[in-house]
Amino acid sequence: MTQEPTVEEGAGAEGGAGGAAKRGGHPRHDLAPLLNAPVRLSVVAALAPLDKAEFGFVRDLVEVSDSVLSKQVAALEEAGWVEVRKGRVGRRPRTWLSLTAEGRTVYQRHLAALRAIALGGP
């Protein structure tokens, strides 16, 4: 005889885990595969508490080269999770990065799923 796993009412709701926890499925289903790359996760995490950040600031914070950051930001931009704005400060060109509303939602769901997995979720 097998016992069907149960999910306590509200499980996953506290951490904001998305649909998998509500369906009773494993929280890994709420992980965003694009954020499984450490640099992309680091970029999104760096942008999460900010309205926008200058490219060089994010590059230095994440400790990658311009080309590595550019490639990872392009993937996040293509997904619609990061917005890239170019402009100038005086005569110098600048690039600013920011999370889109969708990017923030995906990041929060990803974090909630990681927490649920780490805490032994369903």
Phi, psi and chi 1 to 4 in degrees:
 res  aa     phi    psi   chi1   chi2   chi3   chi4
   1 MET       -  130.8  179.8  163.3   96.1      -
   2 THR  -106.5  144.3   61.2      -      -      -
   3 GLN   -98.0  128.9 -176.8  175.4   -4.1      -
   4 GLU   -71.9  131.6 -172.2  133.9  -13.8      -
   5 PRO   -63.8  146.4   17.0  -22.9      -      -
   6 THR  -116.4  152.9   59.6      -      -      -
   7 VAL  -118.9  125.7  177.0      -      -      -
   8 GLU   -65.9  147.6  -67.1 -180.0   27.6      -
   9 GLU   -58.0  130.7 -172.2  174.6  -31.7      -
  10 GLY    83.7    0.6      -      -      -      -
  11 ALA   -59.0  132.2      -      -      -      -
  12 GLY    86.3  -16.9      -      -      -      -
  13 ALA   -70.7  -34.1      -      -      -      -
  14 GLU   -63.0  -42.3  -68.5  174.8  -15.9      -
  15 GLY   -86.9   -2.0      -      -      -      -
  16 GLY    77.2   20.5      -      -      -      -
  17 ALA   -60.7  141.8      -      -      -      -
  18 GLY   -78.0 -141.6      -      -      -      -
  19 GLY   -61.9  -35.5      -      -      -      -
  20 ALA   -60.9  -45.1      -      -      -      -
  21 ALA   -66.1  -36.8      -      -      -      -
  22 LYS   -70.0  -32.4  -68.2  176.1 -174.1  173.1
  23 ARG   -79.9  -13.0  -69.7 -170.9  -50.7  -90.7
  24 GLY    90.5    4.0      -      -      -      -
  25 GLY   -83.0  173.0      -      -      -      -
  26 HIS   -68.6  140.1 -165.5  -82.2      -      -
  27 PRO   -62.0  -18.0    6.3  -11.3      -      -
  28 ARG   -60.5  -21.5   77.4  176.1  177.6  -79.6
  29 HIS   -68.9  -15.1  -61.6  -65.1      -      -
  30 ASP   -95.5    1.1  -80.7  -22.2      -      -
  31 LEU   -72.6  141.8  -68.9  172.9      -      -
  32 ALA   -92.9  110.4      -      -      -      -
  33 PRO   -52.4  -34.1  -26.8   35.0      -      -
  34 LEU   -62.6  -28.1 -165.1   60.4      -      -
  35 LEU   -88.9    5.1  -64.1 -178.0      -      -
  36 ASN   -74.4  -16.0  -73.0  -21.2      -      -
  37 ALA   -79.5  124.3      -      -      -      -
  38 PRO   -55.6  -38.2  -24.4   32.9      -      -
  39 VAL   -68.9  -43.1  172.4      -      -      -
  40 ARG   -64.2  -41.6  -73.3 -168.6  -65.6  -96.7
  41 LEU   -62.3  -41.5  178.0   59.8      -      -
  42 SER   -63.9  -39.6  -63.1      -      -      -
  43 VAL   -64.4  -48.4  168.6      -      -      -
  44 VAL   -63.1  -41.5  171.6      -      -      -
  45 ALA   -63.1  -37.9      -      -      -      -
  46 ALA   -66.8  -35.8      -      -      -      -
  47 LEU   -83.0  -22.7  -65.9  173.5      -      -
  48 ALA   -54.5  -44.2      -      -      -      -
  49 PRO   -84.5    0.7   29.3  -33.6      -      -
  50 LEU  -114.5  155.4  -52.9  172.1      -      -
  51 ASP   -74.4  -43.6  -71.4  -29.1      -      -
  52 LYS  -159.1  160.2   66.1 -179.7  178.1  178.6
  53 ALA  -143.9  145.8      -      -      -      -
  54 GLU   -73.3  142.3 -157.8  -87.4  -38.4      -
  55 PHE   -49.3  -48.3 -176.1   93.3      -      -
  56 GLY   -62.4  -35.4      -      -      -      -
  57 PHE   -63.6  -47.0  171.7   80.1      -      -
  58 VAL   -65.3  -43.0  176.1      -      -      -
  59 ARG   -55.5  -48.1  176.3 -159.2   59.3 -143.8
  60 ASP   -68.7  -38.5  -65.4  -13.9      -      -
  61 LEU   -65.4  -41.8 -174.0   63.9      -      -
  62 VAL   -84.1  -14.5  177.3      -      -      -
  63 GLU    62.1   55.6  -61.4  178.1  -11.9      -
  64 VAL  -133.0  169.6  -65.8      -      -      -
  65 SER   -79.6  166.1   67.2      -      -      -
  66 ASP   -55.9  -45.7  -75.1   -6.7      -      -
  67 SER   -66.8  -39.1   62.3      -      -      -
  68 VAL   -65.5  -45.8  167.3      -      -      -
  69 LEU   -63.7  -42.6 -179.1   57.5      -      -
  70 SER   -58.5  -44.8 -178.0      -      -      -
  71 LYS   -64.3  -43.7 -178.9  178.4  178.5 -178.2
  72 GLN   -70.1  -38.6  -59.9  -52.9  -39.4      -
  73 VAL   -65.5  -37.2  165.4      -      -      -
  74 ALA   -60.0  -41.0      -      -      -      -
  75 ALA   -65.5  -41.3      -      -      -      -
  76 LEU   -69.0  -36.3  -67.4  165.6      -      -
  77 GLU   -67.3  -42.5 -176.5 -179.3   26.9      -
  78 GLU   -60.9  -34.8 -174.5  176.5  -39.9      -
  79 ALA   -74.7  -13.7      -      -      -      -
  80 GLY    87.1   17.4      -      -      -      -
  81 TRP   -99.0  -22.1  -59.9  -10.8      -      -
  82 VAL  -128.5  138.4  168.1      -      -      -
  83 GLU  -105.5  135.9 -179.5 -179.5   -6.5      -
  84 VAL  -114.0  124.6  177.6      -      -      -
  85 ARG  -123.1  133.3  -79.5 -175.2 -109.0  147.5
  86 LYS  -110.1  146.1  -64.6 -174.1  179.8  -83.4
  87 GLY  -165.7 -161.7      -      -      -      -
  88 ARG  -134.9  147.1  -67.5 -167.4  170.1  -87.9
  89 VAL  -119.5  106.1  174.3      -      -      -
  90 GLY    66.5 -125.2      -      -      -      -
  91 ARG   -97.0   -3.8  -67.1  178.4  165.6 -119.4
  92 ARG   -93.0  131.9  -65.3  179.2  169.8 -134.8
  93 PRO   -70.7  143.6   20.7  -26.1      -      -
  94 ARG  -136.5  151.2  -68.6  -74.2 -174.6 -107.6
  95 THR  -125.8  129.2  -58.9      -      -      -
  96 TRP  -113.2  143.1  -69.0  -85.1      -      -
  97 LEU  -117.4  143.7  -51.1  173.5      -      -
  98 SER  -150.6  152.9   59.5      -      -      -
  99 LEU   -79.7  141.4  -80.1 -176.9      -      -
 100 THR   -82.3  170.0   63.0      -      -      -
 101 ALA   -59.2  -41.9      -      -      -      -
 102 GLU   -63.9  -41.1 -179.0 -176.6   -3.2      -
 103 GLY   -60.4  -41.4      -      -      -      -
 104 ARG   -64.0  -42.1  -72.7 -175.4 -168.2  -75.8
 105 THR   -63.6  -46.8  -60.7      -      -      -
 106 VAL   -62.0  -43.6  169.1      -      -      -
 107 TYR   -61.8  -45.8  175.5   62.2      -      -
 108 GLN   -62.8  -41.1  -68.6  -57.6  -39.4      -
 109 ARG   -65.3  -40.5 -173.6  172.0   51.4 -123.0
 110 HIS   -62.1  -47.4 -171.2   81.9      -      -
 111 LEU   -61.6  -42.7  -76.6 -177.3      -      -
 112 ALA   -62.2  -39.7      -      -      -      -
 113 ALA   -66.3  -41.9      -      -      -      -
 114 LEU   -60.9  -43.1  -72.8  172.6      -      -
 115 ARG   -61.0  -46.0  -76.1 -173.0 -160.4  103.7
 116 ALA   -62.2  -40.4      -      -      -      -
 117 ILE   -64.8  -46.1  -68.0  166.4      -      -
 118 ALA   -63.7  -31.7      -      -      -      -
 119 LEU   -89.8    7.8  -64.0  172.9      -      -
 120 GLY    80.8   38.2      -      -      -      -
 121 GLY   -59.3  173.0      -      -      -      -
 122 PRO   -48.3      -   -4.9    5.6      -      -
